[in-house]
Amino acid sequence: MLDSPAGKLKCRRGVNAQLTNKIMGDRSPKSNQKKTSQKQSKASSAQQMKQKAITDKQSSGKKI
C-alpha cells in the first residue's frame, strides 16, 4: 500500500530506497582477520580435545 518516496517520484535519488544493499556494521579487514583467526583457534582446540579423548580412551584400554 505504501511505497517508498524514492519509488514514487523519478526526480528523487534512491538514497533511502529499500532496495539498497548497504549492510550496517560492515566490518573492517582487521576485525575480519581477527574473527577468522579466532575461528581457526577454536576449531584447532576442539580438534586437540577430540584427539586427547581418543588417546585417553586407547590408553585406558591397554591397562590390563
C-alpha positions as CSV (number, residue, x, y, z in Angstrom):
1,M,0.0,0.0,0.0
2,L,2.7,2.4,0.9
3,D,5.7,2.7,-1.4
4,S,9.0,4.4,-0.6
5,P,9.1,8.0,-1.7
6,A,12.1,7.3,-4.0
7,G,9.9,4.8,-5.9
8,K,7.1,7.2,-6.4
9,L,9.0,10.1,-7.9
10,K,11.5,9.8,-10.6
11,C,13.3,13.0,-9.7
12,R,14.4,11.8,-6.3
13,R,17.5,10.0,-5.7
14,G,17.3,6.5,-4.4
15,V,19.2,7.3,-1.2
16,N,16.5,5.9,1.2
17,A,15.2,3.3,-1.2
18,Q,14.6,-0.1,0.3
19,L,16.5,-1.9,-2.5
20,T,19.9,-0.6,-1.4
21,N,22.3,-3.4,-0.3
22,K,24.2,-1.5,2.3
23,I,24.9,-3.6,5.4
24,M,25.1,-1.7,8.6
25,G,28.0,-2.7,10.8
26,D,30.2,-3.8,7.9
27,R,33.5,-5.0,9.4
28,S,37.0,-3.7,8.7
29,P,39.6,-6.0,7.3
30,K,41.4,-6.1,10.6
31,S,38.3,-7.2,12.5
32,N,37.6,-9.8,9.8
33,Q,41.1,-11.2,10.2
34,K,40.7,-11.3,13.9
35,K,37.4,-13.1,13.6
36,T,38.8,-15.8,11.2
37,S,41.9,-16.4,13.4
38,Q,39.6,-16.9,16.4
39,K,37.5,-19.4,14.5
40,Q,40.7,-21.3,13.5
41,S,42.0,-21.4,17.0
42,K,38.6,-22.6,18.3
43,A,38.5,-25.3,15.7
44,S,42.0,-26.4,16.4
45,S,41.4,-26.5,20.2
46,A,38.3,-28.6,19.6
47,Q,40.4,-31.0,17.4
48,Q,43.0,-31.3,20.1
49,M,40.3,-32.1,22.7
50,K,39.0,-34.8,20.5
51,Q,42.5,-36.2,19.9
52,K,43.2,-36.2,23.6
53,A,39.9,-38.0,24.3
54,I,40.8,-40.7,21.8
55,T,44.3,-41.1,23.2
56,D,43.0,-41.3,26.8
57,K,40.4,-43.9,25.7
58,Q,43.0,-46.0,23.9
59,S,45.5,-45.8,26.7
60,S,42.9,-46.8,29.3
61,G,42.0,-49.9,27.3
62,K,45.7,-51.1,27.3
63,K,45.9,-51.1,31.1
64,I,45.2,-54.8,31.6
